[in-house]
Amino acid sequence: MNANFIRRAVQRVRSGLDAYRMRQDVPDAFWRRLCLANDIEPQRVRLGGDASLFLGMTHGELRLPKTPGGASLMAADKLLDELLRQPEWSVDWNGEFDALCLRRGQTIYLVDCFEEVFILHELFVNGDYDFASANEAVIVDVGANVGFTALFLAAANAGAQVIACEPLPGCCDRARRNFACNPHLSNRIALKQMALFNGNGEMALATAPGHRVQSSLVLHSPLNSLPEREVCTVRVRDAAAFIADVLETCGGRDLFLKMDCEGSEYAILDSLDNAGLLPRVSGIVMEWHRTPPPVIRDAATLRSVLLRAGFDTCTRGACAAGSDVGMLYAFRSGRGAGATP
């Protein structure tokens, strides 16, 4: 009898005992199934009299109602716990939107699925887009999703104007909802329902509930295997033409780009570079993605373009180890005060 056989047998027994304990400690079948699926320990669970579940976190309990929104957040248990350990957060449930209402300072974020918690985790725990301009700025948020990063950047950059570009209709609807909850910031945010690329027109974009952050105009998407996948036609605007319009109206203020566009960053930079507009950009913070063969492009490709345009750059994401995704920061000296790569 080898060690692997014994290990697997022990694991099966342990799983059976855990399932038995869960049946004893979580009598509600709806919550029991979700707790088992998400490896949540029974001792962290308390059922409320209104059929809601109280989930033990590092600092207190989190109430999740017995609704689609409450159920969908079970999978974000660990990310939520890490997020709420950060200072200044308060949390309650918004029944009107069936969403968790997270507040930090004056800013409200409505969250109802794993990927939205993931975005907030990137912002506040990882610090992926944590930068502040030393001067009043215009920030173009390329790939705005549900608007969390636009709110974050508007709050972090007093007086900045944020232009949020997002092609997916569902994401734009959620962004409008989040902006409406934050009138102290939304007067400095303009939402554009479109994608930036290297030409004007329309393109097909796949999306699926709970997987919006994986939608890409250029990369092979795991969404292709999902039965609930939908393909919509989105408006595409040439990046150089759009940025030229922004520069004409920004009154000489510093221009920054935030990009999280699932592989479209190459087309966008190519468009700006060919038009000679990169020297007029003060800083860029982007998530980069390796493109597949036959034309492999990665962070090194982007850095060569940005270095030639006069930026100081650094990357995060272990490029040398062959990572497929990471963060890239490019600033001109003195233009990115507060950047934390």
N, C-alpha and C positions, 0 to 999 in steps of 0.2 A: 504494500500500500504506500504510494508515494505522498510526498508532502502536499502537492497541489490538490490531490483528491481529498485529503483531510481538511485542507483550508476551505475548499468549496463546500464540503459537508458542514463545516462549522458555520460558514456564511449562510447556508440555507436554514440551519436551525435558528441562527440569530435573527434572520429575516422573519421567520415564522413567529418567533417570540415577540418581535417588535410589532408585527401585524396584530397579534393577539392583544398586546398591551394597548395598541391604538384602538382596537374595538372596544376595550373596556373603558378607556379614558375619554374617548371622543364618541359619544353615543349617536350623534347626528351623522347619518350616512353621507350626506352631501359634503360636510366638512372633513369627515374621516377619509373619504376618497382623495380629496385635495391634499390633506396633510401627508398621506402615504405617498402620493405622486411627487410631492416636493420635499420629502425627507424632513418634515418638521416634527420635532420631538413632542410627544404627548404632553410633557410637563410644561411646555410653552403655550399650551392652548387652554382657553377658558371660554365656554359657551355662554352667551348672554340670553336673557329671557326673551328677547325679540328675535331669536334665531341667528343673531350676528355672532361672529367669532372675535375674541380678543386674543391677539397674538403677542406673546411676550417678546419685547425688544430689549436692547441693552439699557435703554432709559425709558422705562414704563411700558405700557401696553398700547397696541395699535388695533383699533376697532375696524373690522371689515364686515360690511353687511352681506346678507345672503342674496347677492345680486350678481349679474354678469361682471360688473366692474370690480366688486369685491373679490370674486373668485379669480379674476385674471391677475390680480396683484399678488396672489400666493406665491407664484413663481419668482417674484422679485424680492422675496423675503430677506435674503442676505444683503442684496444691494441697498434695500431700504434701510436696513439696520445700520450699515456703514454710513449712509447718507445722513441719517438722523443723529448720528454721533457728532456731526459737525455743529459748531455753535450757531445759535440764533434761529434754529428751525422751530416752527410750531406746526401742528397737523390736526386736521379734523376731516369729516366726511361731508362732501357736497351732494346732497340727495338729488338736487335738480339735474346735475350732470352725471350722476352715478360715478363720481370720481373722487379720489383723494385730493384734498386741498392742502398743498404744502406752501407754507409762508416762510420767507426769509427776509427780515426787515419789512419793507412795505410791499415786496414783490410776491405775487401769488402764482403758483404753478398748479394747474389741474392735471392730475395723473390718473390714467385708468388702465394701463397695461405695462407689461414688463419693459418694453423698449423705451417708454417714456421715462421710467425710473432709470434705465441705463443711460439715457442722455443726461439727466441731472447728475448721475454719478460721474460721468465724464467731466461735467462742468465743475462740480464742487468738491469731488474727492480726488479725481485725477488731475484736475486743473488744466485740461487739454487746451482750452481757449481763453485762459486767464491772462489777458493783456490789457493795458491801459495806455492811451495816447497821452503824451505830455501836452498836447494842444487840442483844441476843439477839432473834431474829425468827422468824416463821413465813413461809415463802415458798411460795406456790401457783404451781406450774409448769403453766400451761395450754397444752397441746400439747407433751407431754414427749417424743414420738417414742421413741427408743431409750434415753432416760435420761441422755444425755451432759450436758445442761444442768443436770439435777437434781444430778448428781455434782459438776459445776463449782461450782454455787452452794453446795452443802453444804461443799465444801472451802474456798471463799472466805469463808464466814460461820460462824465457829466457834460451835458451840452452836445453830445454826439448825435448825429442823425444816422439812423440805421435803415438800410434798404434790404429787406428780406426777400430773397428770390426762392420760390418753391413751386415746382411744376404740378404736384399731385393735388387734385381737388380736395380729397379728404383731409390731407395735411393742412391745406390752406384754411379749411373750415375750422379745424382745431386751433390753428394759429390765431384766427380772428377771435375765437372764444377766449384764448389766453390773453390776447391783447386787450379785449374788452374788460377783463378783470383787473387790468393795470393801467388805468387812465393817466396815472402820473408818469408813465413811460411811453404809452402808445402814441402820444402826440409827437413823439420823435421817431416813430417806426412807420415805414411805408412798406406794405406787402405787395409784391409783384408775383402773379401766378404764371411762372415761366421758368424754364431752365436756361442757363447760359451754356454756350457751346461755341463752335467755330463756323457758324452759319445761321441763317434765319430759316424758319419753316416749322414743320411739325415732325415729331418722332414718336415711336411707340415705347411705352414704359410699363413694365409689369409691376404689380403691387399685390399684396395679400394682407389680410388683417393680422396685426401683430408682427409684421415683417417689413414695415415701410422703410426702415433704415437700410434695407438690402436692395432697394430699387435702383437700377443702374441703366443708363443709356448705352453703355459700352461693354461692361463686364458680363461674363456668363453668370447668371443668377441662380442660386438654389431655389428661388421661387418657381422656377419652371416645373418642378416636380410636385408642387402643392396643388391639391384639387380645388382650393378656394381662390387660386390665382386669377387675377383679372389683368387685362391689358388695356390701357387707355392711351389716347392720343394727346400729347402735351405740346404746348407751344415752346419753341426753341428760339432764343435770341442770340445773335452773334455777340460774343463777349466784348470784342473791341468796340463795336458800335455802341453797345450799352454803356461801357465804361467811359467812352468819349462823351456821351451825353451827360453822364454823372459829373465828369470833370468840368464841363461847361457851366454847370449849375451849382457847384459846391463852393464857390466863392473863395477859391484859393486855400481851402482847408486841407489838411492831410487826408489822404485816402488810404484806407486799409481794406484788405480782402480777408474774409474768413471763408474757407472752402471745405465742405464735406459733401462731395458730389459723386462718390462711388466710381472713380475712374475718369470722370469728365475733366479733371484738373489738367490733364495734358492738352486737351483741345482748347481749354480756356487760356492757358499760358501761351500756347502756340499762337492763338489769335491775338493776344495782347502783344506778344513779342514781335510778330510780323508787322503789326501796326505801329511799332515803336512807342507803345504806351507804358511798358513796364517801368521805365525811369520816372514816371509820374506817380507811381504807387509807393507809398511810404512803408508799408509792411504787409506781410501775408502770413496767416496762420492756417494751415491746412492739414487734413487727414489725407495721406497719400496711399495709393493702392497699386500693387504690382499688376501689370497687364500680362495676359498669357501669351504664349507663342502664337503666331510666328514673330510678332513684334513685341519683344519684352521691354517694358519701360518701368522704371521704379524711382525711388527717391534720388538716386544718383543722376538720373536723367533730368529731374526737376531742378536739382541743385546746380547742374551745369548751366541751365538757362538763367537761373536767378543770379548766380555768381557773375555771369557775363553781363547782366543788367545792373551790377553794382550793389547787390544785397550781401549782407552778412547772413549766413545760414547755419542752422544746426538741425539735426534730425533726432527723432526718438522712435524706436521700433526695431533696433538690432538689424540694420541693413546688411551688415556683413554676414549675419547668420541666415540670410535668405528669407526674412520676414515678408509677408505679403501685404502688410498694412502698418502704418505708423504715423507719427506726427512730424511735420516739417514747419520750421519757423524761419522767416526771412524778414529782416528789418534793415533799414538804413540807419546809420549811426545817429543816435539821439532821437529817433522817431518812435521807438517802441518802449518807452519807459514803463516799467512794471511788468514786462513780459516774463513769464516763468516757464521756459521750456524744460 
